[in-house]
Amino acid sequence: MPEPEFILLGDAIWLDFVNTARGRGAAPPDRLPDPAAWDRWVAALRLRPDADELGFDDVRRTRDALSVLAEALDAGERPPAPAITLLNDLLGRSSGSEQLTRAGGEWQLRFAPAGPPPALVAVARSAALTLGDPLLMVRRCAGADCSLLFTDDSVTQGRRCCSPDPCGRTARVERRRGLLK
């Protein structure tokens, strides 16, 4: 069975975006080699296209910065300042207004978007939500030759593979053989 064009296993839009430069195998292909591939990725995730607002070079630079952020989080390091600046710049492109809403019997001030955000703003929002959740861990797959990233929100934070098959099965076999901790 042929591999799909995009591997959407990151459990977060931003990690699916970062994973377009990663994959399974020794030399995974870049799944966003050109603007047409970016358009297909945006459509696959049902996001609002933002080709008119940003160039493809901006898309690639954003992916590179978010890759550095994901690597830092996987290593338990602090998020790099340039990545935070980039996220804040992208989040600043959201249009909408603050609204007072009642939730659980209490008044809260919340941002209400004017409409669906452009694709890179949705990616930035996904990354910001991950950073803002102290119980959500970013992990790199422990499967052989797999470099995909995913979020782990399990109670024990013991998830080690991007998917149960094939990476999870391979990792279990390697663990039994004593090759993987």
C-alpha positions in Angstrom: 0.0 0.0 0.0 1.5 3.4 -1.0 2.2 5.9 1.8 -0.1 8.9 1.9 1.2 12.2 0.8 1.0 13.7 4.3 1.4 11.9 7.6 -1.1 13.4 10.0 -0.1 11.8 13.3 1.1 14.7 15.4 -2.1 15.1 17.3 -1.6 18.9 16.8 -1.8 20.9 13.6 1.6 22.5 14.2 3.3 19.1 14.6 1.7 17.8 11.5 3.2 20.9 9.8 6.6 20.2 11.3 6.3 16.5 10.3 6.1 17.5 6.6 9.9 17.6 6.8 10.2 14.4 8.7 9.1 10.8 8.4 9.8 7.2 8.5 13.1 5.9 7.0 16.6 7.1 6.8 16.0 10.0 4.4 12.3 11.0 4.5 11.2 13.2 1.6 10.2 16.8 2.1 6.5 16.7 1.7 6.2 20.5 1.1 8.7 20.9 -1.8 6.7 23.7 -3.5 3.7 26.0 -3.1 1.3 23.5 -4.7 2.2 20.9 -2.0 1.5 23.6 0.6 -1.9 24.2 -0.9 -2.7 20.4 -0.8 -1.5 20.2 2.8 -3.8 23.2 3.7 -6.7 21.5 1.9 -6.0 18.1 3.6 -6.3 19.8 7.0 -9.3 21.9 5.9 -7.6 25.1 6.8 -8.2 28.5 5.2 -5.5 29.2 2.5 -3.2 32.1 3.1 -1.2 32.1 -0.1 -2.2 35.7 -0.8 -0.9 36.9 2.6 2.4 35.0 2.8 5.0 33.7 0.4 6.1 30.1 0.3 9.5 31.2 1.7 7.6 32.4 4.8 5.9 29.0 5.1 9.3 27.2 5.0 10.9 29.6 7.5 8.0 29.1 9.8 8.3 25.3 9.6 12.0 25.5 10.3 11.4 27.7 13.4 8.7 25.4 14.7 11.0 22.4 14.1 13.5 24.0 16.4 10.7 24.6 18.9 9.5 21.0 18.8 13.1 19.6 19.2 13.6 21.9 22.2 10.3 20.7 23.8 11.1 17.1 23.1 14.5 17.6 24.8 12.9 19.2 27.8 14.5 22.6 27.1 13.0 26.0 27.2 11.2 27.2 24.0 13.6 29.3 21.9 12.8 33.1 22.0 12.7 33.4 18.1 10.0 30.7 18.0 7.9 32.5 20.6 8.4 35.8 18.7 7.3 34.1 15.5 4.2 32.6 17.1 3.2 36.0 18.6 3.7 37.7 15.2 1.4 35.1 13.5 -1.2 35.2 16.3 -1.2 39.0 15.9 -2.7 38.4 12.4 -5.9 37.0 13.8 -8.9 39.3 13.3 -11.6 39.4 15.9 -12.5 41.1 19.2 -12.6 40.5 22.9 -16.0 39.4 24.2 -17.4 39.0 27.6 -18.9 35.5 28.0 -20.4 33.6 30.9 -18.9 30.1 31.4 -19.6 27.9 34.4 -21.4 30.7 36.2 -18.5 33.1 35.9 -17.8 35.9 33.5 -14.7 35.6 31.4 -13.0 37.8 28.8 -12.3 35.8 25.6 -11.0 36.5 22.1 -13.6 35.7 19.5 -12.2 35.3 16.0 -13.9 37.1 13.1 -13.7 34.0 11.0 -11.6 31.0 10.4 -7.9 31.9 10.7 -5.4 31.6 7.8 -3.4 28.3 7.7 -0.2 29.6 9.4 -2.2 31.4 12.0 -4.0 28.1 12.8 -0.6 26.4 13.0 0.6 29.1 15.4 -2.5 28.8 17.5 -2.0 25.0 17.7 1.6 25.5 18.9 0.5 28.2 21.4 -2.1 25.8 22.8 0.6 23.1 23.2 2.9 25.5 25.0 0.1 26.6 27.2 -0.8 23.1 28.4 1.6 21.9 31.1 0.3 18.4 30.9 0.9 18.0 27.1 4.4 16.7 26.1 6.0 16.8 22.7 7.7 13.6 21.9 9.8 12.2 19.0 8.8 8.7 17.9 10.9 5.9 19.3 10.3 3.7 16.3 13.3 2.6 14.2 14.2 5.3 11.6 11.2 7.4 12.5 11.6 11.1 13.2 7.9 12.1 13.5 6.8 14.2 16.4 3.5 13.9 18.3 1.9 15.1 21.6 1.5 12.9 24.6 -1.3 13.7 26.9 -1.6 10.2 28.5 -1.9 10.1 32.3 1.5 8.4 32.7 3.0 10.4 29.7 4.4 7.0 28.6 3.5 7.1 24.9 6.7 6.5 22.9 5.5 6.0 19.3 3.7 8.1 16.7 1.3 5.2 15.9 0.7 1.7 17.1 1.5 0.3 13.7 4.2 0.1 12.4 6.4 2.2 14.8 4.7 0.9 18.0 5.1 -2.8 17.0 8.8 -2.2 16.0 9.5 -0.4 19.3 7.9 -3.2 21.3 10.1 -5.8 19.6 13.2 -3.8 20.1 12.4 -3.2 23.7 12.0 -7.0 24.2 15.3 -7.6 22.6 16.9 -5.0 24.9 17.7 -2.6 22.0 15.5 0.2 23.2 14.8 1.6 26.6 
